[in-house]
Amino acid sequence: MTRADLVKAIAESTSMSQTEVDKVLNALFDEVTQVVAKGDEKLTIPGYLTFEQSHRNARTGRNPQTGEPVEIPATNVAKVTVGSKLKAAAKG
């Protein structure tokens, strides 16, 4: 499903226009981006998803072609955790 398909499906099920739904999705993704960028809080949609910033420590990896050690620097990453309702839906 593409974003356009998602917007269309939500618009049909809510009687909102596709433009309004697109604005709502943009606002949602802006909030998610701001929360992850701050790093001091997380955004939780109970039962579905949790978005937060996570710190990944520096470590030594291996170049898969040569086998040589490679230093991977510490970094912050976006972390998305799946909630219980999505886990249950995936199981069937």
C-alpha distances in whole Angstrom, upper triangle without the diagonal:
4,7,8,6,7,10,11,10,12,15,15,16,18,20,19,19,16,18,19,16,15,18,18,15,17,20,18,17,21,22,20,22,25,25,25,27,30,30,32,30,26,24,23,21,23,21,18,18,21,21,24,26,28,31,31,35,36,36,38,35,36,35,34,35,39,39,40,40,38,38,34,35,34,31,29,25,22,22,19,20,18,20,22,19,16,19,20,17,16,19,19
4,5,5,6,9,10,11,12,14,15,17,18,20,18,17,14,16,17,14,13,16,16,13,15,18,17,15,19,21,19,20,23,24,23,25,28,28,31,29,26,23,23,21,24,23,19,19,21,21,24,25,27,30,30,34,35,36,37,35,36,35,33,35,38,39,40,39,37,37,34,34,33,30,28,24,21,22,19,21,20,22,24,22,19,21,23,20,19,23,22
4,5,5,6,9,10,11,12,14,15,16,18,16,15,11,13,14,11,9,12,13,9,11,14,13,12,15,17,16,17,20,22,21,23,26,26,29,27,24,21,21,19,22,22,18,18,20,19,22,24,26,29,30,34,35,36,38,35,37,36,35,37,40,40,41,40,37,37,34,34,32,29,27,23,20,21,19,21,20,21,24,22,19,22,23,21,20,24,24
4,5,5,6,9,10,11,12,14,15,16,14,13,9,11,13,10,9,12,13,11,12,16,16,15,18,20,19,20,23,25,24,26,29,30,32,30,27,24,24,22,25,25,21,21,23,23,26,27,30,33,34,37,39,40,41,39,40,39,38,40,43,43,44,43,41,41,37,37,36,33,30,27,24,25,22,24,23,25,27,24,22,25,26,23,23,27,26
4,5,5,6,9,10,11,12,14,15,14,13,10,13,14,11,11,15,15,13,15,18,17,17,20,22,21,22,25,26,26,28,31,31,33,31,28,25,24,22,24,23,20,20,23,23,26,29,31,34,34,38,40,40,42,40,41,40,38,40,43,44,45,44,42,42,38,38,37,34,32,28,25,25,22,24,22,23,25,22,20,23,24,20,20,24,23
4,5,5,6,8,10,11,12,14,13,13,10,12,13,9,9,13,12,10,13,15,14,14,17,19,18,19,22,23,23,25,28,28,30,28,24,21,21,18,20,20,17,17,20,20,23,26,28,31,32,36,38,39,41,39,40,39,38,40,43,43,44,43,41,41,37,37,36,32,29,26,23,23,20,21,19,20,22,19,17,20,21,18,19,22,21
4,6,5,6,9,10,11,12,10,9,6,8,9,6,6,10,10,8,11,13,13,14,16,18,18,19,22,23,24,25,28,29,31,28,25,22,22,19,22,22,19,19,21,21,25,27,30,33,34,38,40,41,43,41,42,42,41,43,46,46,47,46,43,42,39,38,37,33,31,27,24,24,22,23,22,22,24,22,20,23,24,21,22,26,25
4,6,5,6,9,10,10,10,9,6,10,11,8,9,13,13,12,14,17,17,17,20,22,22,23,26,27,27,29,32,32,34,32,29,25,25,22,24,24,21,22,25,25,28,30,33,36,37,41,43,44,46,44,45,44,43,45,48,48,49,48,46,46,42,42,40,37,34,31,28,28,25,26,24,25,26,23,21,25,25,22,23,26,25
4,5,5,6,9,10,10,11,9,13,13,10,11,15,14,13,16,18,17,18,21,22,22,24,26,27,27,30,32,32,34,31,28,24,23,20,22,21,19,20,23,24,27,30,32,36,37,41,43,44,45,43,45,44,43,45,48,48,49,48,46,46,42,42,40,37,34,31,27,27,24,24,22,22,23,20,19,22,22,19,20,23,22
4,5,5,6,8,8,9,8,11,10,7,9,12,11,10,14,15,14,16,19,19,19,22,24,24,25,27,29,30,31,28,25,22,21,17,20,19,17,18,21,22,25,28,31,34,36,40,42,43,45,43,45,45,44,46,49,49,50,48,46,45,42,41,39,36,33,30,26,25,22,23,21,21,22,19,18,22,22,19,21,24,23
4,6,5,6,5,6,5,9,8,6,9,12,11,11,14,16,16,17,20,21,21,23,25,26,27,29,31,32,34,31,28,24,24,20,23,23,20,22,24,25,28,31,34,37,39,42,45,46,48,46,48,47,46,48,52,51,52,51,49,48,44,44,42,38,35,32,29,29,26,27,25,25,26,23,22,25,26,23,24,28,26
4,6,5,7,8,8,12,12,10,13,15,15,15,18,19,19,21,23,24,25,27,29,29,30,33,34,35,37,33,30,27,26,22,24,24,22,23,26,27,31,34,36,40,41,45,47,48,50,48,50,49,48,50,53,53,54,53,51,50,47,46,45,41,38,35,31,31,28,28,26,26,26,23,22,26,25,22,24,27,25
4,6,8,10,11,14,13,11,14,16,14,15,18,19,18,20,23,23,24,26,28,28,30,32,34,34,35,32,29,25,23,20,21,21,19,21,24,26,29,32,35,39,40,44,46,47,49,48,49,49,48,50,53,53,54,53,50,50,46,46,44,40,37,34,30,30,26,26,24,23,24,20,20,23,23,20,22,25,23
4,5,9,10,13,11,9,13,14,12,14,17,17,17,19,22,22,22,25,27,27,29,31,32,33,34,30,28,24,23,19,21,21,20,21,24,25,29,32,35,38,40,44,46,48,50,48,50,50,49,52,55,54,55,54,51,50,46,46,44,40,37,34,30,30,26,27,25,24,24,21,21,25,24,22,24,27,25
4,7,9,12,10,10,13,15,14,15,18,19,19,21,23,24,25,27,29,29,31,33,34,36,36,33,31,27,26,23,25,25,23,25,27,28,32,35,38,41,43,47,49,51,53,51,53,53,52,54,57,57,58,56,54,53,49,48,46,43,40,37,33,33,30,30,28,27,28,25,25,29,28,25,28,31,29
4,6,8,6,7,10,11,10,13,15,16,16,19,20,21,22,24,26,27,29,30,32,33,34,31,29,25,25,22,24,25,23,24,26,26,30,32,35,39,41,45,47,48,51,49,51,51,50,52,55,55,56,54,51,51,47,46,44,40,37,34,31,31,28,29,27,27,28,25,25,29,29,26,28,31,30
4,5,5,6,9,10,11,13,14,16,17,19,20,21,23,24,26,27,29,30,32,34,35,32,30,26,26,24,26,27,25,25,27,27,30,33,36,39,41,45,47,48,51,49,51,50,49,51,54,54,55,54,51,50,46,46,44,40,37,34,31,31,29,30,29,29,30,28,27,30,31,28,30,33,32
4,5,5,6,9,10,10,12,14,15,16,18,20,21,22,24,26,27,28,30,32,33,31,28,25,25,23,26,26,23,24,26,25,28,31,34,37,38,42,44,46,48,46,47,47,46,48,51,51,52,51,48,47,43,43,41,37,35,32,28,29,26,28,27,27,29,26,25,29,29,26,28,31,30
4,5,5,6,9,10,11,12,14,15,16,19,20,21,23,25,26,27,29,31,32,30,28,25,25,23,26,27,25,24,26,25,28,30,33,36,38,42,43,45,47,46,47,47,46,48,51,51,52,50,47,46,43,42,40,37,34,31,28,29,27,29,28,29,31,28,27,31,32,29,30,34,33
4,5,5,6,9,10,11,12,14,15,17,19,20,21,23,25,26,27,29,30,28,26,22,23,21,24,25,23,23,24,24,27,29,32,35,37,41,43,45,47,46,48,47,47,49,52,52,52,51,48,47,43,42,40,36,33,31,27,28,26,27,27,27,29,26,26,29,30,28,29,33,32
4,5,5,6,9,10,11,12,14,15,17,18,20,21,23,24,26,27,29,26,24,20,20,18,21,22,19,20,21,21,24,27,30,33,35,39,41,42,45,43,45,45,44,46,49,49,50,48,45,44,40,40,38,34,31,28,25,25,23,24,23,23,26,23,22,26,27,24,25,29,28
4,5,5,6,9,10,11,12,14,15,16,18,20,21,22,24,26,28,25,23,20,21,19,22,23,20,20,21,20,23,25,28,31,33,37,39,40,42,41,43,42,42,44,47,47,47,46,43,42,38,37,35,32,29,26,23,24,22,24,23,24,27,24,23,26,28,25,26,30,29
4,5,5,6,9,10,10,12,14,15,16,18,20,21,23,25,26,24,22,19,20,19,22,24,21,20,21,20,23,24,28,31,33,37,38,40,43,42,44,43,43,45,48,48,48,46,43,42,38,37,35,31,28,26,23,24,22,24,24,25,28,26,24,28,29,27,28,32,32
4,5,5,6,9,10,11,12,14,15,17,18,20,21,23,24,22,19,16,17,15,19,20,18,17,18,18,20,23,26,29,31,35,37,39,42,41,43,43,43,45,48,47,48,46,43,41,38,36,34,31,27,25,21,22,20,22,21,22,24,22,21,25,26,24,26,29,29
4,5,5,6,8,10,11,12,14,15,17,18,20,21,23,21,18,15,16,14,18,19,16,15,16,15,18,20,24,27,29,32,35,36,39,38,39,39,39,41,44,44,44,42,39,38,34,33,32,28,25,22,19,19,17,19,19,20,22,21,19,23,24,22,23,27,27
4,5,5,6,9,10,10,12,14,15,16,18,20,22,20,18,16,17,16,20,21,19,17,18,16,18,20,23,26,28,32,33,35,38,37,39,38,39,41,43,43,43,41,38,37,33,32,30,26,23,21,18,19,18,21,21,22,25,24,22,25,27,25,26,30,30
4,6,5,6,9,10,11,12,14,15,17,19,20,18,16,13,15,15,18,21,18,16,17,15,17,19,22,25,28,31,34,36,38,38,40,40,40,43,45,45,45,43,39,38,34,32,30,26,23,21,18,19,18,20,21,21,25,23,22,26,27,26,27,30,31
4,5,5,6,9,10,11,12,14,16,17,18,16,14,10,12,11,15,17,14,13,13,12,14,17,20,23,26,29,32,34,36,36,38,38,38,41,43,43,43,41,38,36,32,31,28,25,21,19,16,16,15,17,17,18,21,20,19,22,24,23,23,27,27
4,5,5,6,9,10,11,12,14,16,18,16,13,11,13,13,17,18,15,13,13,11,13,15,18,21,23,27,29,31,33,32,35,35,35,37,40,39,39,37,34,33,29,28,26,22,19,16,13,14,13,16,17,18,21,21,19,22,24,23,23,27,28
4,5,5,6,9,10,10,12,14,16,15,14,12,14,15,19,21,18,16,15,12,14,15,18,21,23,27,29,31,34,33,36,36,36,39,41,40,40,38,35,33,29,28,25,22,18,17,14,16,15,18,20,21,24,24,22,25,28,27,27,30,31
4,5,5,6,9,10,11,13,14,12,11,8,11,12,16,18,16,14,12,10,11,13,17,20,23,26,28,31,34,34,36,37,37,40,42,41,41,38,35,33,30,28,25,21,18,16,13,15,14,17,18,19,22,22,21,24,26,26,26,29,31
4,5,5,6,9,10,11,13,11,9,7,10,11,14,16,14,11,10,7,8,10,14,17,20,23,26,28,31,30,33,33,34,37,39,38,38,35,32,30,27,25,22,19,15,13,10,11,10,13,15,16,20,20,18,21,24,23,23,26,28
4,6,5,6,9,10,13,12,11,10,13,15,18,20,17,14,12,9,9,10,13,16,18,22,24,26,29,29,31,32,32,35,37,36,36,33,30,28,24,23,20,17,13,12,9,11,12,15,17,19,23,23,21,24,27,26,26,29,31
4,6,5,6,9,11,10,10,10,13,15,19,21,19,16,14,10,10,10,14,16,19,22,25,27,30,30,33,34,35,38,39,38,38,35,32,29,26,24,21,17,14,13,11,13,14,17,19,21,24,25,24,26,29,28,28,32,33
4,5,5,6,8,6,6,7,10,13,16,19,17,14,11,8,7,8,12,14,17,21,23,26,29,29,32,33,34,37,39,38,37,34,31,29,25,23,20,17,13,12,10,11,12,14,17,18,22,22,22,23,26,26,27,29,31
4,6,5,8,8,7,8,12,14,17,19,17,13,10,7,5,5,9,11,14,17,20,23,26,26,29,30,31,34,35,34,33,31,28,25,22,20,17,13,10,8,6,8,10,13,16,18,21,22,21,23,26,26,25,28,31
4,6,9,10,10,12,15,18,21,23,21,17,14,11,9,7,10,12,15,18,20,23,26,26,29,30,31,34,35,34,33,31,27,25,21,19,16,13,9,9,8,11,13,17,20,21,25,26,25,26,30,30,29,32,34
4,6,7,9,11,15,18,21,23,22,18,15,12,9,8,11,12,16,18,21,24,27,28,31,32,34,37,38,36,35,32,29,26,23,20,17,14,11,12,11,13,15,18,21,22,26,27,26,27,31,31,31,33,36
4,6,8,11,14,17,19,22,20,17,13,10,7,5,8,9,13,15,18,21,25,26,29,30,32,35,36,34,33,30,27,24,21,18,15,12,9,10,9,11,13,15,19,20,24,25,24,25,29,29,29,31,34
4,7,10,13,17,19,21,21,17,14,12,8,8,10,11,15,17,20,23,27,28,32,33,35,38,39,37,36,33,30,27,24,21,18,15,12,13,12,13,15,16,20,20,24,26,25,26,29,30,30,32,35
4,7,10,13,15,18,17,14,11,9,7,8,10,13,17,19,23,25,29,30,33,35,36,39,40,38,38,35,32,29,26,23,20,17,14,14,12,12,13,14,17,17,21,22,22,23,26,27,27,30,32
4,6,10,12,14,14,10,7,6,5,7,10,13,17,20,23,25,29,29,32,34,34,38,39,37,37,34,32,29,26,24,20,18,14,13,10,10,10,11,13,14,17,19,18,20,22,23,24,26,28
4,7,9,12,11,8,6,5,7,10,13,16,19,23,26,28,31,31,34,35,36,39,41,39,39,37,34,32,28,26,23,20,16,15,12,11,10,11,12,12,16,17,16,18,21,21,22,24,26
4,6,9,8,6,4,6,9,12,15,18,21,24,28,29,32,32,35,36,37,40,42,40,40,38,35,34,30,29,25,23,19,17,14,12,10,9,10,9,12,13,13,15,18,18,19,22,23
4,6,6,5,6,9,12,16,18,22,24,27,30,32,35,34,37,38,38,41,43,42,42,40,38,36,32,31,28,25,22,19,16,14,11,10,10,8,11,11,11,14,15,16,17,20,21
4,6,7,8,11,14,18,19,23,25,28,32,33,36,36,38,40,39,43,45,43,44,41,39,38,34,33,30,27,24,21,18,16,13,11,10,7,8,9,10,12,14,15,16,18,19
4,7,9,12,15,19,20,24,26,29,32,33,36,35,37,39,38,41,44,42,43,41,39,37,34,34,31,28,25,22,19,16,13,10,8,4,5,5,7,9,10,11,13,15,16
4,7,10,14,17,19,22,24,27,30,31,34,33,35,36,36,39,41,40,41,39,37,35,32,31,29,26,23,20,16,14,10,8,6,4,7,6,6,8,10,10,12,14,15
4,7,10,14,15,19,20,24,27,28,31,30,32,33,33,36,39,37,38,36,33,32,28,28,25,22,19,16,13,10,7,6,5,5,9,9,8,10,13,13,14,16,18
4,7,10,12,16,18,21,24,26,29,28,31,32,32,36,38,36,36,34,32,30,26,25,23,20,16,14,10,8,6,5,7,7,11,12,12,13,16,16,17,19,21
4,7,10,13,16,19,22,24,27,27,29,30,31,34,36,34,34,32,29,28,24,23,20,17,13,11,7,6,5,7,9,11,15,16,14,16,19,19,19,22,24
4,6,10,13,16,19,21,25,25,28,29,30,33,35,33,33,30,27,25,22,20,17,14,10,9,6,5,7,9,12,14,17,19,18,19,22,23,22,25,27
4,7,10,13,16,19,22,22,25,27,28,31,32,31,30,27,24,22,18,17,13,10,7,6,5,6,9,11,15,17,20,22,21,21,25,26,25,27,30
4,7,10,13,15,19,19,23,24,25,29,30,28,27,24,22,19,16,14,11,9,6,5,6,6,10,11,15,17,21,23,21,21,25,26,25,27,30
4,6,10,12,16,17,20,22,24,27,28,26,25,22,19,16,13,11,7,6,4,6,9,9,13,15,19,21,24,26,25,25,28,29,28,30,33
4,7,9,12,13,17,19,20,24,24,22,21,18,16,13,10,9,6,5,6,7,10,11,14,16,19,22,25,28,26,25,29,30,28,30,33
4,6,10,12,16,18,20,24,23,21,20,16,14,11,9,7,5,7,9,11,14,14,18,19,23,25,28,31,29,28,32,33,31,33,36
4,7,10,13,16,18,21,21,18,17,13,11,7,6,5,4,7,11,13,16,17,21,22,26,29,31,34,32,31,35,36,33,35,38
4,6,10,13,15,18,18,15,14,10,9,6,5,7,7,10,13,15,18,19,22,23,26,29,32,34,32,31,35,36,33,34,38
4,7,10,13,15,14,12,10,6,6,5,6,9,11,13,17,17,21,21,24,26,29,32,34,37,34,33,36,37,34,36,39
4,7,9,12,12,9,8,6,5,6,7,10,12,14,17,17,20,21,24,25,27,31,33,35,33,31,35,35,32,34,37
4,6,9,8,5,6,5,5,8,9,13,16,18,20,20,23,24,26,27,30,33,35,37,35,33,36,37,34,35,38
4,6,6,5,5,6,6,10,11,15,17,19,22,21,24,25,27,29,31,34,37,39,35,34,38,38,34,36,39
4,6,5,8,9,10,13,14,17,20,21,23,23,25,25,27,28,30,34,36,37,34,33,36,36,33,34,37
4,6,8,11,12,15,16,20,23,24,26,25,28,28,30,32,34,37,39,41,37,36,39,39,36,37,40
4,5,9,10,14,16,20,23,24,27,27,30,30,32,34,36,39,41,43,40,39,42,42,38,40,43
4,7,9,13,14,18,21,23,26,26,28,29,31,32,34,38,40,42,39,37,40,40,37,38,41
4,6,10,13,16,19,21,25,25,28,29,31,33,35,39,41,43,40,38,42,42,39,40,43
4,7,9,13,16,18,22,22,26,26,29,31,33,36,39,41,38,37,40,41,38,39,42
4,6,10,13,15,19,19,23,24,27,29,31,35,37,39,37,36,39,40,37,38,41
4,6,10,12,16,17,21,22,25,27,30,34,36,39,36,35,39,39,37,38,42
4,7,9,12,14,17,18,22,24,27,30,33,35,33,32,36,36,34,35,39
4,6,10,12,16,18,21,24,27,30,33,35,33,32,36,37,35,36,40
4,7,10,14,15,19,21,25,27,30,33,31,30,34,35,33,35,38
4,6,10,12,16,19,22,25,28,30,28,28,32,33,31,33,36
4,7,9,13,16,19,22,26,27,25,26,29,30,28,31,34
4,6,10,13,16,19,23,24,22,22,26,26,25,27,30
4,7,10,13,16,20,21,19,20,23,23,22,25,28
4,7,10,13,16,18,16,16,20,21,19,22,25
4,7,10,13,15,12,13,17,17,16,19,21
4,6,10,12,10,10,14,15,14,16,19
4,7,8,6,7,10,11,11,13,15
4,6,6,6,9,10,11,13,15
4,6,5,6,9,10,11,13
4,5,5,6,9,10,11
4,5,5,6,9,10
4,5,5,6,9
4,5,5,6
4,5,5
4,5
4
